[in-house]
Amino acid sequence: MKQVNDVGVDVDSKQLVCAMQCAGQRVPLAAFANTAAGHKKFIRWATKGGHPVRVCLEATGIYSLEFALALHEAKRVEVMVVNPRAIKDFARACMQRGKTDALDAGVMLDFLQRMPFTRWQPPAPEILELQAINRRIDQLHTELTREKNRRHAAEFAGASAEAIAQDIEVNIRHLERRLERMHESGLKLVRGVPALAARLAHLVSTKGIGETSAMRLLAELLVLPDDLSAPQWVAHAGLDPRPYESGTSIHRPRRISKVGNRHLRAALYMPALVAIQHEPNVKAFYSKLVAAGKSGDHLSDRLPGGGITFGRQPFSVRFDLCANGRSSGIAAPRALLGHCRRIDHARDPDRSRRVLARPLPLGDLPVRRLVGIRGRAHAVGQGKRNQAG
């Protein structure tokens, strides 16, 4: 059997701390600069002797991205990029009490050797650029909101804060111009790639989805693998319902976990609010839930994670959910988040409730029924796996 070197790497802004096992034995820790030159030195060190290498590292944003890309392009090197939460929980399961760079590198090496290896595939460069642009737009929006709040406060200060109010007004106009330029840059990038332009057109054909929301959705979804299942889409967005039950006395209402991509959840929130007001089917379903005693504000917050879907497959990079070149209803882009689940009405008949809604005209797509349980919306298909009683 060919020898394979396993390496766990703790990545920070300045250095790479590496723990390697070679021929069944741990070698002394090594450290390299987190620079292009340091990446090359690491690859030469890890592949010394011509052996193939498997590398495990955490997803630490921009600090690990360039290193992961360098490893992906190197010969005889395979890299696995792991969710930091998985590494943290693994360390706790191993009763790891301390936290240092050296200990973290050892934990990642243990994770690599004990858990299934999933090779990381980098997204296309234009997708990474689009994501960076949209993340920057989010940052600028945050700063703009802060400045508007400061302006509101300065208005009550009167003449004593007049100079401050003028400075804030200048900065607000500056931020608005920068936002416009970044938005134009993102649109130019998308329209310059035919595949992205087609997907953008599908998204904006959905009522409630504009160019801004569509670009945000594209940037967060297209970096994901193509073979994710519907529950995995939901979990990635942090919209999966989290049960909290114990014995026969504790049965708390299910809430979304929020353990996932907050940018994706934010991109879905405003389209959901628009759908409540302007998409007839979603509006009717929302009104039924409110009439049943659910809080309107609570429901509007929960709708993005409601799991409403009208297509058999989740929203994917292929946009298979669109019928006749157009998608119908706000639920279409959120079909990536909707997963069909069996609903057991016999277990708790008092809390289970079925709400039927008129199906949307989606051509050849399978007809779905909307089922509401404890204020959450779920899609249930007509197949044997997904029938709701």
TAJO-V88705 format. One record per residue. N is the residue number from 1. RES is the residue in one small letter. PHI is phi in whole degrees, -180 to 180 (* if undefined). Layout:
BEGIN
[[N RES PHI] [N RES PHI]]
END
This chain:
BEGIN
[[1 m *] [2 k -71] [3 q -72] [4 v -125] [5 n -87] [6 d -108] [7 v -133] [8 g -106] [9 v -126] [10 d -96] [11 v -107] [12 d -131] [13 s -70] [14 k -116] [15 q -146] [16 l -116] [17 v -100] [18 c -121] [19 a -117] [20 m -127] [21 q -115] [22 c -126] [23 a 56] [24 g 81] [25 q -126] [26 r -76] [27 v -102] [28 p -58] [29 l -60] [30 a -131] [31 a -133] [32 f -136] [33 a -69] [34 n -85] [35 t -135] [36 a -59] [37 a -66] [38 g -66] [39 h -64] [40 k -65] [41 k -64] [42 f -62] [43 i -63] [44 r -65] [45 w -68] [46 a -72] [47 t -98] [48 k -60] [49 g 92] [50 g 79] [51 h -83] [52 p -68] [53 v -132] [54 r -113] [55 v -120] [56 c -122] [57 l -147] [58 e -82] [59 a -82] [60 t -115] [61 g 69] [62 i -67] [63 y -68] [64 s -99] [65 l -64] [66 e -63] [67 f -65] [68 a -64] [69 l -65] [70 a -64] [71 l -67] [72 h -63] [73 e -83] [74 a -76] [75 k -80] [76 r 62] [77 v -127] [78 e -119] [79 v -124] [80 m -119] [81 v -103] [82 v -110] [83 n -61] [84 p -56] [85 r -64] [86 a -65] [87 i -66] [88 k -62] [89 d -68] [90 f -65] [91 a -64] [92 r -66] [93 a -65] [94 c -87] [95 m 62] [96 q -78] [97 r -97] [98 g -89] [99 k -145] [100 t -137] [101 d -60] [102 a -66] [103 l -64] [104 d -64] [105 a -62] [106 g -65] [107 v -63] [108 m -68] [109 l -66] [110 d -62] [111 f -60] [112 l -61] [113 q -82] [114 r -103] [115 m -105] [116 p -60] [117 f -87] [118 t -119] [119 r -71] [120 w -82] [121 q -115] [122 p -72] [123 p -67] [124 a -65] [125 p -56] [126 e -68] [127 i -71] [128 l -63] [129 e -66] [130 l -63] [131 q -65] [132 a -63] [133 i -64] [134 n -70] [135 r -64] [136 r -67] [137 i -61] [138 d -61] [139 q -63] [140 l -66] [141 h -62] [142 t -63] [143 e -65] [144 l -64] [145 t -63] [146 r -63] [147 e -66] [148 k -66] [149 n -66] [150 r -66] [151 r -63] [152 h -61] [153 a -69] [154 a -68] [155 e -64] [156 f -84] [157 a -79] [158 g 75] [159 a -65] [160 s -66] [161 a -118] [162 e -64] [163 a -64] [164 i -66] [165 a -62] [166 q -65] [167 d -64] [168 i -64] [169 e -63] [170 v -63] [171 n -67] [172 i -62] [173 r -63] [174 h -64] [175 l -64] [176 e -65] [177 r -66] [178 r -65] [179 l -62] [180 e -64] [181 r -66] [182 m -65] [183 h -63] [184 e -65] [185 s -64] [186 g -64] [187 l -63] [188 k -62] [189 l -64] [190 v -65] [191 r -70] [192 g -80] [193 v -117] [194 p -54] [195 a -65] [196 l -69] [197 a -63] [198 a -65] [199 r -69] [200 l -63] [201 a -63] [202 h -62] [203 l -67] [204 v -71] [205 s -75] [206 t -86] [207 k -64] [208 g 104] [209 i -107] [210 g -102] [211 e -63] [212 t -64] [213 s -65] [214 a -64] [215 m -65] [216 r -65] [217 l -66] [218 l -59] [219 a -63] [220 e -90] [221 l -92] [222 l -77] [223 v -84] [224 l -89] [225 p -62] [226 d -75] [227 d -99] [228 l -68] [229 s -84] [230 a -60] [231 p -60] [232 q -69] [233 w -60] [234 v -63] [235 a -65] [236 h -62] [237 a -81] [238 g 72] [239 l -106] [240 d -75] [241 p -68] [242 r -102] [243 p -75] [244 y -138] [245 e -137] [246 s -155] [247 g 62] [248 t -111] [249 s -108] [250 i -109] [251 h -141] [252 r -75] [253 p -60] [254 r -77] [255 r -121] [256 i -68] [257 s -74] [258 k 60] [259 v -96] [260 g -180] [261 n -77] [262 r -69] [263 h -66] [264 l -69] [265 r -63] [266 a -65] [267 a -68] [268 l -90] [269 y -68] [270 m -64] [271 p -57] [272 a -67] [273 l -65] [274 v -65] [275 a -63] [276 i -59] [277 q -93] [278 h -123] [279 e -99] [280 p -55] [281 n -70] [282 v -67] [283 k -63] [284 a -65] [285 f -65] [286 y -62] [287 s -64] [288 k -65] [289 l -66] [290 v -65] [291 a -64] [292 a -82] [293 g 104] [294 k -81] [295 s -72] [296 g -62] [297 d -63] [298 h -63] [299 l -70] [300 s -63] [301 d -74] [302 r -89] [303 l -57] [304 p -59] [305 g -103] [306 g -70] [307 g 73] [308 i -82] [309 t -143] [310 f -121] [311 g -122] [312 r -71] [313 q -106] [314 p -69] [315 f -54] [316 s -137] [317 v -67] [318 r -95] [319 f 55] [320 d -68] [321 l -75] [322 c -80] [323 a -105] [324 n 55] [325 g 80] [326 r -136] [327 s -95] [328 s -129] [329 g 90] [330 i -65] [331 a -70] [332 a -61] [333 p -67] [334 r -84] [335 a -64] [336 l -62] [337 l -96] [338 g -84] [339 h -131] [340 c -85] [341 r -132] [342 r -71] [343 i -114] [344 d -94] [345 h -75] [346 a -73] [347 r -68] [348 d -143] [349 p -64] [350 d -72] [351 r -99] [352 s -87] [353 r -150] [354 r -106] [355 v -121] [356 l -92] [357 a -131] [358 r -66] [359 p -69] [360 l -79] [361 p -78] [362 l -114] [363 g 64] [364 d -86] [365 l -70] [366 p -65] [367 v -72] [368 r -119] [369 r -114] [370 l -91] [371 v -121] [372 g -108] [373 i -132] [374 r 53] [375 g 84] [376 r -107] [377 a -105] [378 h -135] [379 a -100] [380 v -126] [381 g -84] [382 q -100] [383 g -79] [384 k -65] [385 r -70] [386 n -116] [387 q -73] [388 a -104] [389 g 81]]
END
